[in-house]
Amino acid sequence: MIFRKTSPKEITSEEILSQVSKCDPEDLETFLNQIQTRIENTEDKDWNLLMAKTMITSRLASLRSS
């Protein structure tokens, strides 16, 4: 008998957008890399992912200017 591994539930772009505001400053760059990879792998423009990328980028810029 072959058992399939259950694949983890893929997080939606709406959930990513809501997690951006809750993300710790230390984790912003890794979260940004994950979003960038996901944007590159999608065929259509996902406006929620693009907005999340913009939000993280602006947060990183404000942290570095302080």
N, CA, C and O atoms as a Tripos MOL2 file, in Angstrom:
@<TRIPOS>MOLECULE
protein
  264   263    66     0     0
PROTEIN
NO_CHARGES

@<TRIPOS>ATOM
      1 N           0.8450   -1.1680    0.0000 N.3       1 MET1
      2 CA          0.0000    0.0000    0.0000 C.3       1 MET1
      3 C           0.8950    1.2380    0.0000 C.2       1 MET1
      4 O           1.8590    1.3190    0.7610 O.2       1 MET1
      5 N           0.5680    2.1860   -0.8500 N.am      2 ILE2
      6 CA          1.3440    3.4080   -0.9510 C.3       2 ILE2
      7 C           0.5570    4.5430   -0.3060 C.2       2 ILE2
      8 O          -0.6100    4.7720   -0.6250 O.2       2 ILE2
      9 N           1.2100    5.2360    0.5930 N.am      3 PHE3
     10 CA          0.5930    6.3780    1.2470 C.3       3 PHE3
     11 C           1.1700    7.6550    0.6600 C.2       3 PHE3
     12 O           2.3820    7.7880    0.4890 O.2       3 PHE3
     13 N           0.3030    8.5670    0.3630 N.am      4 ARG4
     14 CA          0.7630    9.8560   -0.1340 C.3       4 ARG4
     15 C           1.0180   10.7760    1.0380 C.2       4 ARG4
     16 O           0.3060   10.7590    2.0430 O.2       4 ARG4
     17 N           2.0550   11.5780    0.8800 N.am      5 LYS5
     18 CA          2.2950   12.6020    1.8900 C.3       5 LYS5
     19 C           1.2910   13.7130    1.6720 C.2       5 LYS5
     20 O           1.0120   14.1070    0.5390 O.2       5 LYS5
     21 N           0.7680   14.1990    2.7390 N.am      6 THR6
     22 CA         -0.1540   15.3170    2.6070 C.3       6 THR6
     23 C           0.6560   16.5700    2.3420 C.2       6 THR6
     24 O           1.5970   16.8840    3.0720 O.2       6 THR6
     25 N           0.2910   17.2620    1.3190 N.am      7 SER7
     26 CA          1.0170   18.4880    0.9950 C.3       7 SER7
     27 C           0.5240   19.5990    1.9190 C.2       7 SER7
     28 O          -0.6680   19.7030    2.2080 O.2       7 SER7
     29 N           1.4530   20.4180    2.3700 N.am      8 PRO8
     30 CA          1.0110   21.5150    3.2380 C.3       8 PRO8
     31 C           0.1270   22.4710    2.4560 C.2       8 PRO8
     32 O           0.3310   22.7040    1.2650 O.2       8 PRO8
     33 N          -0.8430   23.0110    3.1430 N.am      9 LYS9
     34 CA         -1.7740   23.9350    2.5050 C.3       9 LYS9
     35 C          -1.0090   25.1690    2.0510 C.2       9 LYS9
     36 O          -0.3160   25.8120    2.8400 O.2       9 LYS9
     37 N          -1.1420   25.4870    0.7770 N.am     10 GLU10
     38 CA         -0.4500   26.6520    0.2570 C.3      10 GLU10
     39 C          -1.1660   27.9040    0.7220 C.2      10 GLU10
     40 O          -2.3910   28.0060    0.6570 O.2      10 GLU10
     41 N          -0.3910   28.8310    1.1810 N.am     11 ILE11
     42 CA         -0.9420   30.0720    1.7070 C.3      11 ILE11
     43 C          -1.3910   30.9470    0.5310 C.2      11 ILE11
     44 O          -0.7130   31.0230   -0.4940 O.2      11 ILE11
     45 N          -2.5200   31.5920    0.6910 N.am     12 THR12
     46 CA         -3.0470   32.4310   -0.3820 C.3      12 THR12
     47 C          -2.3910   33.8060   -0.3450 C.2      12 THR12
     48 O          -1.7850   34.2000    0.6510 O.2      12 THR12
     49 N          -2.5270   34.5120   -1.4370 N.am     13 SER13
     50 CA         -1.9200   35.8450   -1.5060 C.3      13 SER13
     51 C          -2.5970   36.8110   -0.5350 C.2      13 SER13
     52 O          -1.9540   37.7420   -0.0490 O.2      13 SER13
     53 N          -3.8670   36.6080   -0.2490 N.am     14 GLU14
     54 CA         -4.5530   37.4540    0.7220 C.3      14 GLU14
     55 C          -3.9770   37.2330    2.1160 C.2      14 GLU14
     56 O          -3.8290   38.1830    2.8850 O.2      14 GLU14
     57 N          -3.6530   35.9860    2.4440 N.am     15 GLU15
     58 CA         -3.0620   35.6920    3.7440 C.3      15 GLU15
     59 C          -1.6430   36.2630    3.8440 C.2      15 GLU15
     60 O          -1.2300   36.7350    4.9030 O.2      15 GLU15
     61 N          -0.9060   36.2160    2.7340 N.am     16 ILE16
     62 CA          0.4310   36.8070    2.7200 C.3      16 ILE16
     63 C           0.3340   38.2980    2.9840 C.2      16 ILE16
     64 O           1.1020   38.8460    3.7750 O.2      16 ILE16
     65 N          -0.6050   38.9490    2.3260 N.am     17 LEU17
     66 CA         -0.7780   40.3860    2.5040 C.3      17 LEU17
     67 C          -1.1060   40.7330    3.9510 C.2      17 LEU17
     68 O          -0.6210   41.7410    4.4650 O.2      17 LEU17
     69 N          -1.9110   39.9260    4.6080 N.am     18 SER18
     70 CA         -2.2500   40.2020    6.0050 C.3      18 SER18
     71 C          -1.0800   39.9010    6.9380 C.2      18 SER18
     72 O          -0.9830   40.5040    8.0070 O.2      18 SER18
     73 N          -0.1870   38.9820    6.5570 N.am     19 GLN19
     74 CA          0.9600   38.6440    7.3990 C.3      19 GLN19
     75 C           2.0770   39.6810    7.3320 C.2      19 GLN19
     76 O           2.9240   39.7420    8.2230 O.2      19 GLN19
     77 N           2.0790   40.4920    6.2840 N.am     20 VAL20
     78 CA          3.1420   41.4830    6.1220 C.3      20 VAL20
     79 C           3.1600   42.4510    7.2930 C.2      20 VAL20
     80 O           4.2300   42.7780    7.8060 O.2      20 VAL20
     81 N           2.0110   42.9080    7.7170 N.am     21 SER21
     82 CA          1.9760   43.8810    8.8180 C.3      21 SER21
     83 C           2.3580   43.2500   10.1520 C.2      21 SER21
     84 O           2.7500   43.9610   11.0770 O.2      21 SER21
     85 N           2.2510   41.9400   10.2670 N.am     22 LYS22
     86 CA          2.5800   41.2490   11.5080 C.3      22 LYS22
     87 C           4.0090   40.7220   11.5310 C.2      22 LYS22
     88 O           4.4630   40.2030   12.5510 O.2      22 LYS22
     89 N           4.7140   40.8510   10.4230 N.am     23 CYS23
     90 CA          6.0460   40.2690   10.2780 C.3      23 CYS23
     91 C           7.0690   41.0280   11.1200 C.2      23 CYS23
     92 O           7.0730   42.2580   11.1550 O.2      23 CYS23
     93 N           7.9350   40.2740   11.7960 N.am     24 ASP24
     94 CA          9.0020   40.8850   12.5840 C.3      24 ASP24
     95 C          10.0270   41.5230   11.6610 C.2      24 ASP24
     96 O          10.2570   41.0270   10.5580 O.2      24 ASP24
     97 N          10.6470   42.6190   12.0960 N.am     25 PRO25
     98 CA         11.6480   43.2820   11.2570 C.3      25 PRO25
     99 C          12.8130   42.3690   10.8590 C.2      25 PRO25
    100 O          13.3950   42.5430    9.7890 O.2      25 PRO25
    101 N          13.1540   41.4050   11.7060 N.am     26 GLU26
    102 CA         14.2580   40.4920   11.4040 C.3      26 GLU26
    103 C          13.9100   39.5380   10.2680 C.2      26 GLU26
    104 O          14.8010   39.0480    9.5730 O.2      26 GLU26
    105 N          12.6330   39.2740   10.0760 N.am     27 ASP27
    106 CA         12.1980   38.3030    9.0810 C.3      27 ASP27
    107 C          11.7610   38.9390    7.7600 C.2      27 ASP27
    108 O          11.3380   38.2290    6.8480 O.2      27 ASP27
    109 N          11.8550   40.2500    7.6480 N.am     28 LEU28
    110 CA         11.3370   40.9320    6.4660 C.3      28 LEU28
    111 C          12.0630   40.5140    5.1850 C.2      28 LEU28
    112 O          11.4180   40.2940    4.1600 O.2      28 LEU28
    113 N          13.3840   40.4030    5.2270 N.am     29 GLU29
    114 CA         14.1310   40.0820    4.0210 C.3      29 GLU29
    115 C          13.8350   38.6700    3.5250 C.2      29 GLU29
    116 O          13.7070   38.4560    2.3190 O.2      29 GLU29
    117 N          13.7260   37.7090    4.4290 N.am     30 THR30
    118 CA         13.4180   36.3470    3.9950 C.3      30 THR30
    119 C          11.9900   36.2660    3.4620 C.2      30 THR30
    120 O          11.7170   35.5510    2.4980 O.2      30 THR30
    121 N          11.0890   36.9990    4.0950 N.am     31 PHE31
    122 CA          9.7050   37.0330    3.6220 C.3      31 PHE31
    123 C           9.6300   37.6820    2.2440 C.2      31 PHE31
    124 O           8.8630   37.2450    1.3860 O.2      31 PHE31
    125 N          10.4330   38.7320    2.0340 N.am     32 LEU32
    126 CA         10.4930   39.3950    0.7400 C.3      32 LEU32
    127 C          11.0140   38.4470   -0.3340 C.2      32 LEU32
    128 O          10.5000   38.4420   -1.4530 O.2      32 LEU32
    129 N          12.0140   37.6550   -0.0140 N.am     33 ASN33
    130 CA         12.5460   36.6760   -0.9730 C.3      33 ASN33
    131 C          11.5060   35.6270   -1.3360 C.2      33 ASN33
    132 O          11.4090   35.2240   -2.4950 O.2      33 ASN33
    133 N          10.7290   35.1840   -0.3560 N.am     34 GLN34
    134 CA          9.6770   34.2070   -0.6200 C.3      34 GLN34
    135 C           8.6040   34.7950   -1.5290 C.2      34 GLN34
    136 O           8.1150   34.1210   -2.4360 O.2      34 GLN34
    137 N           8.2400   36.0420   -1.2870 N.am     35 ILE35
    138 CA          7.2280   36.6950   -2.1140 C.3      35 ILE35
    139 C           7.7490   36.8940   -3.5300 C.2      35 ILE35
    140 O           7.0230   36.6730   -4.4990 O.2      35 ILE35
    141 N           9.0140   37.3130   -3.6520 N.am     36 GLN36
    142 CA          9.6020   37.5260   -4.9740 C.3      36 GLN36
    143 C           9.6290   36.2190   -5.7730 C.2      36 GLN36
    144 O           9.3350   36.2210   -6.9680 O.2      36 GLN36
    145 N           9.9720   35.1240   -5.1340 N.am     37 THR37
    146 CA          9.9800   33.8260   -5.7990 C.3      37 THR37
    147 C           8.5800   33.4450   -6.2620 C.2      37 THR37
    148 O           8.3980   32.9290   -7.3650 O.2      37 THR37
    149 N           7.6140   33.6980   -5.4270 N.am     38 ARG38
    150 CA          6.2330   33.3720   -5.7780 C.3      38 ARG38
    151 C           5.7330   34.2480   -6.9250 C.2      38 ARG38
    152 O           4.9960   33.7690   -7.7870 O.2      38 ARG38
    153 N           6.1230   35.5200   -6.9490 N.am     39 ILE39
    154 CA          5.7350   36.4070   -8.0420 C.3      39 ILE39
    155 C           6.3300   35.9020   -9.3590 C.2      39 ILE39
    156 O           5.6610   35.9080  -10.3930 O.2      39 ILE39
    157 N           7.5830   35.4680   -9.3110 N.am     40 GLU40
    158 CA          8.2480   34.9840  -10.5180 C.3      40 GLU40
    159 C           7.6260   33.6940  -11.0320 C.2      40 GLU40
    160 O           7.6660   33.4270  -12.2340 O.2      40 GLU40
    161 N           7.0560   32.8950  -10.1490 N.am     41 ASN41
    162 CA          6.4950   31.6050  -10.5470 C.3      41 ASN41
    163 C           5.0350   31.6720  -10.9810 C.2      41 ASN41
    164 O           4.4950   30.6780  -11.4660 O.2      41 ASN41
    165 N           4.3900   32.8180  -10.8170 N.am     42 THR42
    166 CA          3.0050   32.9490  -11.2410 C.3      42 THR42
    167 C           2.9530   33.5660  -12.6270 C.2      42 THR42
    168 O           3.7670   34.4210  -12.9740 O.2      42 THR42
    169 N           1.9980   33.1270  -13.3990 N.am     43 GLU43
    170 CA          1.8620   33.6290  -14.7680 C.3      43 GLU43
    171 C           1.1010   34.9540  -14.7980 C.2      43 GLU43
    172 O           1.4730   35.8690  -15.5340 O.2      43 GLU43
    173 N           0.0640   35.0560  -14.0190 N.am     44 ASP44
    174 CA         -0.7420   36.2760  -13.9770 C.3      44 ASP44
    175 C          -0.2200   37.2080  -12.8960 C.2      44 ASP44
    176 O           0.4460   36.7760  -11.9550 O.2      44 ASP44
    177 N          -0.5280   38.4920  -13.0400 N.am     45 LYS45
    178 CA         -0.1600   39.4410  -11.9970 C.3      45 LYS45
    179 C          -1.0800   39.2540  -10.8130 C.2      45 LYS45
    180 O          -2.3040   39.3040  -10.9400 O.2      45 LYS45
    181 N          -0.4810   39.0410   -9.6720 N.am     46 ASP46
    182 CA         -1.2380   38.9350   -8.4330 C.3      46 ASP46
    183 C          -1.0130   40.2370   -7.6660 C.2      46 ASP46
    184 O           0.0560   40.4650   -7.0990 O.2      46 ASP46
    185 N          -2.0230   41.0720   -7.6620 N.am     47 TRP47
    186 CA         -1.8840   42.4010   -7.0750 C.3      47 TRP47
    187 C          -1.6490   42.3420   -5.5840 C.2      47 TRP47
    188 O          -1.0070   43.2360   -5.0320 O.2      47 TRP47
    189 N          -2.1470   41.3190   -4.9140 N.am     48 ASN48
    190 CA         -1.9010   41.1940   -3.4740 C.3      48 ASN48
    191 C          -0.4280   40.9290   -3.1980 C.2      48 ASN48
    192 O           0.1360   41.4800   -2.2520 O.2      48 ASN48
    193 N           0.1980   40.0900   -4.0150 N.am     49 LEU49
    194 CA          1.6240   39.8170   -3.8400 C.3      49 LEU49
    195 C           2.4610   41.0570   -4.1490 C.2      49 LEU49
    196 O           3.4390   41.3410   -3.4580 O.2      49 LEU49
    197 N           2.0760   41.7820   -5.1770 N.am     50 LEU50
    198 CA          2.8060   42.9970   -5.5200 C.3      50 LEU50
    199 C           2.6760   44.0480   -4.4150 C.2      50 LEU50
    200 O           3.6360   44.7570   -4.1140 O.2      50 LEU50
    201 N           1.5020   44.1470   -3.8200 N.am     51 MET51
    202 CA          1.2940   45.0840   -2.7210 C.3      51 MET51
    203 C           2.1080   44.6540   -1.4980 C.2      51 MET51
    204 O           2.6920   45.4960   -0.8160 O.2      51 MET51
    205 N           2.1480   43.3560   -1.2190 N.am     52 ALA52
    206 CA          2.9360   42.8520   -0.0930 C.3      52 ALA52
    207 C           4.4180   43.1460   -0.3070 C.2      52 ALA52
    208 O           5.1190   43.5230    0.6320 O.2      52 ALA52
    209 N           4.8940   42.9760   -1.5320 N.am     53 LYS53
    210 CA          6.2930   43.2800   -1.8430 C.3      53 LYS53
    211 C           6.5760   44.7580   -1.6290 C.2      53 LYS53
    212 O           7.6140   45.1100   -1.0690 O.2      53 LYS53
    213 N           5.6830   45.6190   -2.0570 N.am     54 THR54
    214 CA          5.8470   47.0600   -1.8830 C.3      54 THR54
    215 C           5.8580   47.4360   -0.4070 C.2      54 THR54
    216 O           6.6620   48.2640    0.0210 O.2      54 THR54
    217 N           4.9730   46.8320    0.3630 N.am     55 MET55
    218 CA          4.9040   47.1320    1.7950 C.3      55 MET55
    219 C           6.1870   46.7230    2.5110 C.2      55 MET55
    220 O           6.7020   47.4690    3.3440 O.2      55 MET55
    221 N           6.7030   45.5410    2.1890 N.am     56 ILE56
    222 CA          7.9300   45.0740    2.8330 C.3      56 ILE56
    223 C           9.1050   45.9450    2.4210 C.2      56 ILE56
    224 O           9.9390   46.3040    3.2530 O.2      56 ILE56
    225 N           9.1740   46.2820    1.1500 N.am     57 THR57
    226 CA         10.2630   47.1190    0.6640 C.3      57 THR57
    227 C          10.2680   48.4780    1.3570 C.2      57 THR57
    228 O          11.3290   48.9800    1.7290 O.2      57 THR57
    229 N           9.0950   49.0730    1.5310 N.am     58 SER58
    230 CA          9.0380   50.3730    2.1980 C.3      58 SER58
    231 C           9.3640   50.2450    3.6800 C.2      58 SER58
    232 O           9.9810   51.1470    4.2470 O.2      58 SER58
    233 N           8.9690   49.1540    4.3180 N.am     59 ARG59
    234 CA          9.3290   48.9500    5.7270 C.3      59 ARG59
    235 C          10.8270   48.7790    5.8930 C.2      59 ARG59
    236 O          11.4180   49.3130    6.8310 O.2      59 ARG59
    237 N          11.4490   48.0290    4.9730 N.am     60 LEU60
    238 CA         12.8960   47.8460    5.0340 C.3      60 LEU60
    239 C          13.6250   49.1840    4.8230 C.2      60 LEU60
    240 O          14.6140   49.4710    5.4970 O.2      60 LEU60
    241 N          13.1310   49.9810    3.8960 N.am     61 ALA61
    242 CA         13.7430   51.2800    3.6400 C.3      61 ALA61
    243 C          13.6340   52.1970    4.8610 C.2      61 ALA61
    244 O          14.5840   52.9070    5.1900 O.2      61 ALA61
    245 N          12.4960   52.1830    5.5200 N.am     62 SER62
    246 CA         12.3340   53.0470    6.6920 C.3      62 SER62
    247 C          13.1750   52.5630    7.8620 C.2      62 SER62
    248 O          13.6540   53.3760    8.6530 O.2      62 SER62
    249 N          13.3640   51.2420    7.9880 N.am     63 LEU63
    250 CA         14.2130   50.7260    9.0570 C.3      63 LEU63
    251 C          15.6780   51.0740    8.8170 C.2      63 LEU63
    252 O          16.4120   51.3760    9.7580 O.2      63 LEU63
    253 N          16.0920   51.0300    7.5770 N.am     64 ARG64
    254 CA         17.4980   51.3090    7.2630 C.3      64 ARG64
    255 C          17.8170   52.7930    7.3160 C.2      64 ARG64
    256 O          18.9700   53.1670    7.5310 O.2      64 ARG64
    257 N          16.8160   53.6440    7.1230 N.am     65 SER65
    258 CA         17.0830   55.0870    7.1650 C.3      65 SER65
    259 C          17.1280   55.6110    8.5930 C.2      65 SER65
    260 O          17.5830   56.7310    8.8260 O.2      65 SER65
    261 N          16.6680   54.8300    9.5350 N.am     66 SER66
    262 CA         16.6330   55.2660   10.9370 C.3      66 SER66
    263 C          17.9960   55.1580   11.6010 C.2      66 SER66
    264 O          18.1360   55.4860   12.7790 O.2      66 SER66
@<TRIPOS>BOND
     1     1     2 1
     2     2     3 1
     3     3     4 2
     4     3     5 am
     5     5     6 1
     6     6     7 1
     7     7     8 2
     8     7     9 am
     9     9    10 1
    10    10    11 1
    11    11    12 2
    12    11    13 am
    13    13    14 1
    14    14    15 1
    15    15    16 2
    16    15    17 am
    17    17    18 1
    18    18    19 1
    19    19    20 2
    20    19    21 am
    21    21    22 1
    22    22    23 1
    23    23    24 2
    24    23    25 am
    25    25    26 1
    26    26    27 1
    27    27    28 2
    28    27    29 am
    29    29    30 1
    30    30    31 1
    31    31    32 2
    32    31    33 am
    33    33    34 1
    34    34    35 1
    35    35    36 2
    36    35    37 am
    37    37    38 1
    38    38    39 1
    39    39    40 2
    40    39    41 am
    41    41    42 1
    42    42    43 1
    43    43    44 2
    44    43    45 am
    45    45    46 1
    46    46    47 1
    47    47    48 2
    48    47    49 am
    49    49    50 1
    50    50    51 1
    51    51    52 2
    52    51    53 am
    53    53    54 1
    54    54    55 1
    55    55    56 2
    56    55    57 am
    57    57    58 1
    58    58    59 1
    59    59    60 2
    60    59    61 am
    61    61    62 1
    62    62    63 1
    63    63    64 2
    64    63    65 am
    65    65    66 1
    66    66    67 1
    67    67    68 2
    68    67    69 am
    69    69    70 1
    70    70    71 1
    71    71    72 2
    72    71    73 am
    73    73    74 1
    74    74    75 1
    75    75    76 2
    76    75    77 am
    77    77    78 1
    78    78    79 1
    79    79    80 2
    80    79    81 am
    81    81    82 1
    82    82    83 1
    83    83    84 2
    84    83    85 am
    85    85    86 1
    86    86    87 1
    87    87    88 2
    88    87    89 am
    89    89    90 1
    90    90    91 1
    91    91    92 2
    92    91    93 am
    93    93    94 1
    94    94    95 1
    95    95    96 2
    96    95    97 am
    97    97    98 1
    98    98    99 1
    99    99   100 2
   100    99   101 am
   101   101   102 1
   102   102   103 1
   103   103   104 2
   104   103   105 am
   105   105   106 1
   106   106   107 1
   107   107   108 2
   108   107   109 am
   109   109   110 1
   110   110   111 1
   111   111   112 2
   112   111   113 am
   113   113   114 1
   114   114   115 1
   115   115   116 2
   116   115   117 am
   117   117   118 1
   118   118   119 1
   119   119   120 2
   120   119   121 am
   121   121   122 1
   122   122   123 1
   123   123   124 2
   124   123   125 am
   125   125   126 1
   126   126   127 1
   127   127   128 2
   128   127   129 am
   129   129   130 1
   130   130   131 1
   131   131   132 2
   132   131   133 am
   133   133   134 1
   134   134   135 1
   135   135   136 2
   136   135   137 am
   137   137   138 1
   138   138   139 1
   139   139   140 2
   140   139   141 am
   141   141   142 1
   142   142   143 1
   143   143   144 2
   144   143   145 am
   145   145   146 1
   146   146   147 1
   147   147   148 2
   148   147   149 am
   149   149   150 1
   150   150   151 1
   151   151   152 2
   152   151   153 am
   153   153   154 1
   154   154   155 1
   155   155   156 2
   156   155   157 am
   157   157   158 1
   158   158   159 1
   159   159   160 2
   160   159   161 am
   161   161   162 1
   162   162   163 1
   163   163   164 2
   164   163   165 am
   165   165   166 1
   166   166   167 1
   167   167   168 2
   168   167   169 am
   169   169   170 1
   170   170   171 1
   171   171   172 2
   172   171   173 am
   173   173   174 1
   174   174   175 1
   175   175   176 2
   176   175   177 am
   177   177   178 1
   178   178   179 1
   179   179   180 2
   180   179   181 am
   181   181   182 1
   182   182   183 1
   183   183   184 2
   184   183   185 am
   185   185   186 1
   186   186   187 1
   187   187   188 2
   188   187   189 am
   189   189   190 1
   190   190   191 1
   191   191   192 2
   192   191   193 am
   193   193   194 1
   194   194   195 1
   195   195   196 2
   196   195   197 am
   197   197   198 1
   198   198   199 1
   199   199   200 2
   200   199   201 am
   201   201   202 1
   202   202   203 1
   203   203   204 2
   204   203   205 am
   205   205   206 1
   206   206   207 1
   207   207   208 2
   208   207   209 am
   209   209   210 1
   210   210   211 1
   211   211   212 2
   212   211   213 am
   213   213   214 1
   214   214   215 1
   215   215   216 2
   216   215   217 am
   217   217   218 1
   218   218   219 1
   219   219   220 2
   220   219   221 am
   221   221   222 1
   222   222   223 1
   223   223   224 2
   224   223   225 am
   225   225   226 1
   226   226   227 1
   227   227   228 2
   228   227   229 am
   229   229   230 1
   230   230   231 1
   231   231   232 2
   232   231   233 am
   233   233   234 1
   234   234   235 1
   235   235   236 2
   236   235   237 am
   237   237   238 1
   238   238   239 1
   239   239   240 2
   240   239   241 am
   241   241   242 1
   242   242   243 1
   243   243   244 2
   244   243   245 am
   245   245   246 1
   246   246   247 1
   247   247   248 2
   248   247   249 am
   249   249   250 1
   250   250   251 1
   251   251   252 2
   252   251   253 am
   253   253   254 1
   254   254   255 1
   255   255   256 2
   256   255   257 am
   257   257   258 1
   258   258   259 1
   259   259   260 2
   260   259   261 am
   261   261   262 1
   262   262   263 1
   263   263   264 2
@<TRIPOS>SUBSTRUCTURE
     1 MET1         2 RESIDUE 1 A MET
     2 ILE2         6 RESIDUE 1 A ILE
     3 PHE3        10 RESIDUE 1 A PHE
     4 ARG4        14 RESIDUE 1 A ARG
     5 LYS5        18 RESIDUE 1 A LYS
     6 THR6        22 RESIDUE 1 A THR
     7 SER7        26 RESIDUE 1 A SER
     8 PRO8        30 RESIDUE 1 A PRO
     9 LYS9        34 RESIDUE 1 A LYS
    10 GLU10       38 RESIDUE 1 A GLU
    11 ILE11       42 RESIDUE 1 A ILE
    12 THR12       46 RESIDUE 1 A THR
    13 SER13       50 RESIDUE 1 A SER
    14 GLU14       54 RESIDUE 1 A GLU
    15 GLU15       58 RESIDUE 1 A GLU
    16 ILE16       62 RESIDUE 1 A ILE
    17 LEU17       66 RESIDUE 1 A LEU
    18 SER18       70 RESIDUE 1 A SER
    19 GLN19       74 RESIDUE 1 A GLN
    20 VAL20       78 RESIDUE 1 A VAL
    21 SER21       82 RESIDUE 1 A SER
    22 LYS22       86 RESIDUE 1 A LYS
    23 CYS23       90 RESIDUE 1 A CYS
    24 ASP24       94 RESIDUE 1 A ASP
    25 PRO25       98 RESIDUE 1 A PRO
    26 GLU26      102 RESIDUE 1 A GLU
    27 ASP27      106 RESIDUE 1 A ASP
    28 LEU28      110 RESIDUE 1 A LEU
    29 GLU29      114 RESIDUE 1 A GLU
    30 THR30      118 RESIDUE 1 A THR
    31 PHE31      122 RESIDUE 1 A PHE
    32 LEU32      126 RESIDUE 1 A LEU
    33 ASN33      130 RESIDUE 1 A ASN
    34 GLN34      134 RESIDUE 1 A GLN
    35 ILE35      138 RESIDUE 1 A ILE
    36 GLN36      142 RESIDUE 1 A GLN
    37 THR37      146 RESIDUE 1 A THR
    38 ARG38      150 RESIDUE 1 A ARG
    39 ILE39      154 RESIDUE 1 A ILE
    40 GLU40      158 RESIDUE 1 A GLU
    41 ASN41      162 RESIDUE 1 A ASN
    42 THR42      166 RESIDUE 1 A THR
    43 GLU43      170 RESIDUE 1 A GLU
    44 ASP44      174 RESIDUE 1 A ASP
    45 LYS45      178 RESIDUE 1 A LYS
    46 ASP46      182 RESIDUE 1 A ASP
    47 TRP47      186 RESIDUE 1 A TRP
    48 ASN48      190 RESIDUE 1 A ASN
    49 LEU49      194 RESIDUE 1 A LEU
    50 LEU50      198 RESIDUE 1 A LEU
    51 MET51      202 RESIDUE 1 A MET
    52 ALA52      206 RESIDUE 1 A ALA
    53 LYS53      210 RESIDUE 1 A LYS
    54 THR54      214 RESIDUE 1 A THR
    55 MET55      218 RESIDUE 1 A MET
    56 ILE56      222 RESIDUE 1 A ILE
    57 THR57      226 RESIDUE 1 A THR
    58 SER58      230 RESIDUE 1 A SER
    59 ARG59      234 RESIDUE 1 A ARG
    60 LEU60      238 RESIDUE 1 A LEU
    61 ALA61      242 RESIDUE 1 A ALA
    62 SER62      246 RESIDUE 1 A SER
    63 LEU63      250 RESIDUE 1 A LEU
    64 ARG64      254 RESIDUE 1 A ARG
    65 SER65      258 RESIDUE 1 A SER
    66 SER66      262 RESIDUE 1 A SER
